[in-house]
Amino acid sequence: MNQLNFSKSNGLVPAVIQDYTTLQVLMVGFMNEEAYEKTRKEGKVTFFSRSKNRLWTKGETSGNFLIVKEITTDCDNDSILIKVDPAGPVCHTGTKSCFGNEETKGFLYKLEQIIDQRIKDDVPDSYTNKIFKKGINKTAQKVGEEAVELIIEAKDNNIDLFKNEAADLLYHLLILFRIKGVSFQEIEECLKDRHK
């Protein structure tokens, strides 16, 4: 990463905070050099509060920390993009983002995390965990059944049923990916490589 230029705006640079999984913009704050270094060292986003005139680690009172996953600078080295894993609501109003409601784009990544967690925690009454425990043959069979149901709905005119069957297929496919040790991102990379 290039050296940040803190001199352009009286020692501060804007820091755009983005959800690492969904790519939703969560908030914007400001950092001075000390806040930036603390963020890098501790792995939790720390801002410089202009109203309090001090460093402020997001979540220091609420516990809703912003866990740093990736930091990049813009082309002029005077702004920062920080991708995070939020530990709870980001906005003081209790919403996920200071810019409104949660986006659905990128939710497949969130769903992939939820599936992983249900399996890891071995949740006994979790449908996800039950399907996973049945193994690859039964899970692959379920994916096939959902694909057939989607095809049947594609031939009819009920778009709601079609969308629900498509969602069922994607959900079960994510469980199959988990069994095979493949991530959704790897499938996206495969598609991206084909596009080239």
Sequence and secondary structure as in RCSB ss.txt:
>XXXX:A:sequence
MNQLNFSKSNGLVPAVIQDYTTLQVLMVGFMNEEAYEKTRKEGKVTFFSRSKNRLWTKGETSGNFLIVKEITTDC
DNDSILIKVDPAGPVCHTGTKSCFGNEETKGFLYKLEQIIDQRIKDDVPDSYTNKIFKKGINKTAQKVGEEAVEL
IIEAKDNNIDLFKNEAADLLYHLLILFRIKGVSFQEIEECLKDRHK
>XXXX:A:secstr
      TTTTT EEEEEEETTT  EEEEEEE HHHHHHHHHHSB EEEETTTTEEEETTTTTS  EEEEEEEE T
TSS EEEEEEESS  STTSSSBTTBS  STTHHHHHHHHHHHHHHTT TT HHHHHHHTHHHHHHHHHHHHHHHH
HHHHTSS HHHHHHHHHHHHHHHHHHHHHHT  HHHHHHHHHHHH 
